Amino acid sequence: YALFGPNGAGKTTLLNLLAFLDFPQEGKILFREKEVTPKNSNLVSLHKKITLVMQDPYLFKGSVIQNIYYGLELRSLKFNEVKEKIEIALNLLGLWELRNRDIQTLSGGERQKLALARAIILDTEVLLLDEPATHLDEVYTASIEEFIGNIMANRPSCTLIIATHNLEQAHRLSKEIIFLRAGRIQSISPQNSQRCLND
């Protein structure tokens, strides 16, 4: 799925709700037909089923590979269990040669790719991406989109939701587009894109 809308439409807010980082003042959030609230006893286990890559991702101090380690530790995963997956992800995103670099020396695009690699390695049921190509040029954007496409093809059980203000990107990366405006869903599906833009 893609969440499409201009800045301020509510895309990031909706992703935070879907990641159980925020909760609505009205209405309910359901996961597998069960309501999720801040008082849920299993909220920690639910968080482990969902990964959110923010537009300006939080990274730990240290090197690229240390950031991967810390992410694994937070999810109680062992490095040896996913060693091959780490190398594949970093290679696909062009980060393997930078694995020992301090994150303070990385460009905005490289930091974004590191956050994406960390998310992919966790292999969660739901993957939420907030403007994944924000800091990337056209070449890097194309490589990110190809990488996301591979995820969709190889992990059919994973629910992928991408927030973007780029309608062409929304069409390339999703089967259904959710059009947001002023915090409300205006329309769903690619077929309604032009009508929605003209409303």
PyMOL commands that set and color helices and strands:
alter all, ss='L'
color gray80, all
select helices_A, chain A and resi 11-18+43-47+64-74+79-81+83-92+96-98+103-105+108-122+138-154+167-173+190-198
alter helices_A, ss='H'
color red, helices_A
select strands_A, chain A and resi 2-4+30-31+34-35+50-53+126-130+159-164+177-181+184-188
alter strands_A, ss='S'
color yellow, strands_A
deselect
rebuild
show_as cartoon
